[in-house]
Structures are given as C-alpha cells and as structure tokens.
Amino acid sequence: MRNRSKDVDAYIAKAAPFARPILETVRDHFHKACPEIEETTKWGFPHFQYKGIVGSMAAFKKHASFGFWKGQLMDDPHGIFKGVGNTSMSGMKVESVSELPSERVMLKYIRQAVALNEEGVKVPRVRAAKPAAAVKPPDDFMAKLKKNKKALATFEAFPPSHRKEYVEWVTEARQEATRAKRLETAIEWISEGKPRNWKYMKGRA
C-alpha cells in the first residue's frame, strides 16, 4: 500500500503475536488520519513522518507502545499519555488492542500531532542545568587524604557528585566519634576506588 515501508512490515511480522494487531491498528490510524504520512525505521523501531517526525510505535516482550514526538505540546483531554523522560515526547503502553483509545480519539490526536508539524511548531529547547558548585573538603578530610596518596589521587579523579557524597557524609555526622569513624571508612573506600554508595550499585563485587 501507498507510503507503507517493507521494513515496518518486517518489524511487525517479527513482533510477538499479541503485539501484531496492536501495531497494525496504530499503523492504520496514522495513515487514515494523514494519508500523506510516511513510514521509516529509526533507532530500530517504526516512526511516522510528515514534515518531520509525528509519532512512533514499538513492540516489547509484554507490551507495545506508541506515542507522539511533540506530545508534551499537545492537548490530552482524555489523559491518555505520559511524558517520556526529559523530552517533548509522550506515549502509551498497552498489552492488547482493547486497551487502545477508540479510533475517533486516536484520529483526533494524530491529526493534532500532524498539525503541529504543518504549522512548524518547534520543541522548546531545555536549558542544561548548571553544574553544581564544587564541594570543598574540610581540613581534617584533606589531611587524611594527603596521608594516603592512592586515596588522594582517586578522590581527585572522582566526578564532582562522588566527591560531594563523601564530603557531606562526613560533615553531616553529629558527633565527633561518628565523624572520625566515617572519615576513616571514607579514606579506606576511596583508596579502593569505591564511590560512597558503592554497596547499592549494580554489578558490585
């Protein structure tokens, strides 16, 4: 059929049986809402384009999803979609065709997404957060580090977030005995190349 990609055909064919009718339905709605829409595969899954990316869909082991590139700029009166991280996108996860919005609702949303591209609406740029100010270790912390060359070198190589975690852990101790114990532990862990929260990190020994 017109504007339908063989790559998308293949993607749907390889999807799990439960996901195929979901993908086919979403695909049909995009084409019905905008006959000029074109299909492409980006980042390994199908996208729909008309004067830029309009939306996409994907299949996973237990669910399928679809959404809109500029979803955060769209009206969502039915509360269907959720934002995708710190992006302009929004999407919806479903496990069966019955969970999809009605065709009427779907067409309305898709046409709204298409209209944003037709009108040349741009996604606002998100300003990068300013890096946190470097935390200066207290004198007793630095004195201990300087006595352990390996720990000092590791601490200086740590990213600011790791250095901050150690400094705050030590300085937040309410009692001198607790502070001293934390400082000794900190120097030991730092010399071993461990971040403050190494116990909770995946893949630790």
C-alpha positions as CSV (number, residue, x, y, z in Angstrom):
1,M,0.0,0.0,0.0
2,R,1.0,3.6,-0.5
3,N,3.6,5.0,1.9
4,R,4.0,1.7,3.7
5,S,7.5,0.5,4.4
6,K,8.7,-3.0,3.9
7,D,10.9,-2.5,6.9
8,V,7.9,-1.8,9.0
9,D,6.1,-4.8,7.6
10,A,9.1,-6.9,8.7
11,Y,9.2,-5.3,12.1
12,I,5.5,-6.2,12.7
13,A,6.0,-9.7,11.4
14,K,8.8,-10.3,13.9
15,A,6.8,-8.9,16.9
16,A,5.2,-11.2,19.4
17,P,1.7,-12.4,18.4
18,F,-0.1,-10.3,20.9
19,A,1.7,-7.1,19.7
20,R,1.0,-7.5,15.9
21,P,-2.7,-6.4,15.9
22,I,-1.8,-3.5,18.2
23,L,0.9,-2.3,15.8
24,E,-1.3,-2.8,12.7
25,T,-4.1,-0.9,14.3
26,V,-1.9,2.0,15.3
27,R,-0.3,2.0,11.9
28,D,-3.7,2.1,10.2
29,H,-4.9,5.0,12.3
30,F,-1.8,7.1,11.4
31,H,-2.4,6.5,7.7
32,K,-6.1,7.2,8.0
33,A,-5.6,10.4,9.9
34,C,-2.9,11.6,7.4
35,P,-2.8,9.8,4.0
36,E,0.4,11.7,3.2
37,I,2.2,10.3,6.2
38,E,5.4,8.2,5.5
39,E,7.0,5.4,7.4
40,T,10.6,4.9,8.4
41,T,12.6,3.0,10.9
42,K,14.8,4.9,13.3
43,W,16.6,3.6,16.3
44,G,15.3,0.1,15.5
45,F,11.5,0.8,15.6
46,P,8.9,2.3,13.3
47,H,8.3,6.1,13.0
48,F,5.7,8.1,11.2
49,Q,6.8,11.2,9.4
50,Y,5.0,14.2,7.8
51,K,7.1,17.4,7.7
52,G,9.1,15.9,10.5
53,I,8.5,13.1,12.9
54,V,4.9,12.8,14.0
55,G,5.0,9.7,16.2
56,S,6.3,6.2,16.6
57,M,5.4,2.7,17.8
58,A,7.3,-0.3,19.2
59,A,6.8,-3.8,20.5
60,F,8.3,-5.4,23.6
61,K,8.1,-8.7,25.3
62,K,4.9,-8.0,27.3
63,H,3.6,-4.7,25.9
64,A,3.5,-2.5,22.8
65,S,3.7,1.3,22.9
66,F,3.1,4.3,20.6
67,G,3.3,8.0,21.1
68,F,4.0,11.4,19.6
69,W,7.2,13.3,19.1
70,K,5.7,16.6,20.3
71,G,3.3,15.0,22.8
72,Q,4.1,17.5,25.6
73,L,2.8,20.3,23.3
74,M,-0.4,18.5,22.6
75,D,-3.8,18.7,24.3
76,D,-4.5,15.4,26.1
77,P,-8.2,15.8,27.3
78,H,-8.5,12.1,27.9
79,G,-5.4,11.8,30.0
80,I,-4.1,9.0,27.8
81,F,-0.4,9.7,27.5
82,K,2.6,10.0,29.8
83,G,5.7,12.0,29.3
84,V,8.9,10.3,28.2
85,G,11.8,11.4,30.4
86,N,13.0,15.0,30.0
87,T,11.8,15.2,26.4
88,S,9.0,16.6,24.4
89,M,7.6,13.1,23.7
90,S,4.6,11.4,25.3
91,G,3.5,7.8,24.9
92,M,1.1,5.0,26.0
93,K,1.8,1.3,26.8
94,V,-0.8,-1.4,26.0
95,E,-1.0,-5.1,26.2
96,S,-4.0,-5.7,23.9
97,V,-6.0,-3.9,21.1
98,S,-8.8,-3.5,23.6
99,E,-6.7,-1.1,25.6
100,L,-6.1,1.3,22.7
101,P,-8.2,4.5,22.6
102,S,-11.1,4.5,20.2
103,E,-10.5,5.2,16.6
104,R,-12.2,8.6,16.9
105,V,-9.9,9.6,19.7
106,M,-6.8,8.2,18.0
107,L,-7.5,10.1,14.8
108,K,-8.1,13.3,16.7
109,Y,-4.8,13.0,18.5
110,I,-2.8,12.1,15.3
111,R,-4.3,15.0,13.4
112,Q,-3.3,17.3,16.2
113,A,0.3,16.0,16.1
114,V,0.3,16.4,12.3
115,A,-1.0,20.0,12.6
116,L,2.0,20.9,14.9
117,N,4.4,19.9,12.1
118,E,2.4,21.6,9.4
119,E,2.4,24.8,11.5
120,G,6.1,24.5,12.0
121,V,5.9,24.4,15.8
122,K,9.3,23.8,17.3
123,V,10.0,21.9,20.5
124,P,11.4,24.4,23.1
125,R,15.0,23.8,24.0
126,V,15.6,22.6,27.5
127,R,18.4,24.6,29.1
128,A,21.0,22.4,30.6
129,A,21.2,22.6,34.4
130,K,24.2,24.5,35.7
131,P,26.8,22.2,37.2
132,A,26.7,22.1,41.0
133,A,29.4,24.1,42.7
134,A,32.4,22.0,43.7
135,V,32.3,21.0,47.4
136,K,35.5,21.8,49.3
137,P,36.5,19.0,51.7
138,P,37.2,20.2,55.3
139,D,40.7,20.4,56.6
140,D,40.6,17.1,58.5
141,F,39.3,15.4,55.4
142,M,42.1,16.8,53.3
143,A,44.7,16.0,55.9
144,K,43.7,12.3,55.9
145,L,43.6,12.2,52.1
146,K,47.1,13.7,51.8
147,K,48.4,10.9,54.0
148,N,47.1,8.3,51.6
149,K,48.4,9.1,48.1
150,K,46.2,6.4,46.4
151,A,43.1,7.8,48.1
152,L,44.0,11.4,47.2
153,A,44.6,10.5,43.5
154,T,41.3,8.6,43.4
155,F,39.3,11.4,45.1
156,E,40.7,14.0,42.7
157,A,39.7,11.7,39.8
158,F,36.2,11.2,41.1
159,P,33.3,13.2,39.4
160,P,32.0,16.1,41.5
161,S,29.0,14.1,42.6
162,H,31.1,11.3,44.1
163,R,33.3,13.9,46.0
164,K,30.2,15.7,47.2
165,E,28.6,12.5,48.6
166,Y,31.7,11.7,50.7
167,V,32.2,15.2,52.0
168,E,28.5,15.5,53.0
169,W,28.5,12.1,54.6
170,V,31.5,13.0,56.8
171,T,30.4,16.6,57.7
172,E,26.8,15.7,58.5
173,A,27.9,13.5,61.4
174,R,26.6,15.0,64.6
175,Q,29.2,13.6,67.0
176,E,33.0,13.8,66.7
177,A,33.3,10.0,67.2
178,T,30.9,9.3,64.4
179,R,32.7,11.8,62.1
180,A,36.1,10.3,62.8
181,K,34.8,6.8,62.1
182,R,33.1,7.9,58.8
183,L,36.3,9.7,57.8
184,E,38.4,6.6,58.3
185,T,35.9,4.5,56.3
186,A,35.7,7.1,53.6
187,I,39.5,7.1,53.1
188,E,39.5,3.3,53.0
189,W,36.7,3.1,50.4
190,I,38.2,5.9,48.3
191,S,41.6,4.2,48.2
192,E,39.8,1.1,46.9
193,G,38.2,3.3,44.1
194,K,34.7,2.9,45.6
195,P,32.1,5.7,45.4
196,R,30.2,6.5,48.7
197,N,27.1,4.4,47.7
198,W,29.1,1.5,46.1
199,K,27.1,-1.1,48.1
200,Y,23.9,-0.2,46.3
201,M,25.4,-0.1,42.8
202,K,24.6,-2.9,40.3
203,G,27.4,-5.3,39.4
204,R,29.3,-4.7,42.6
205,A,31.6,-7.4,43.8
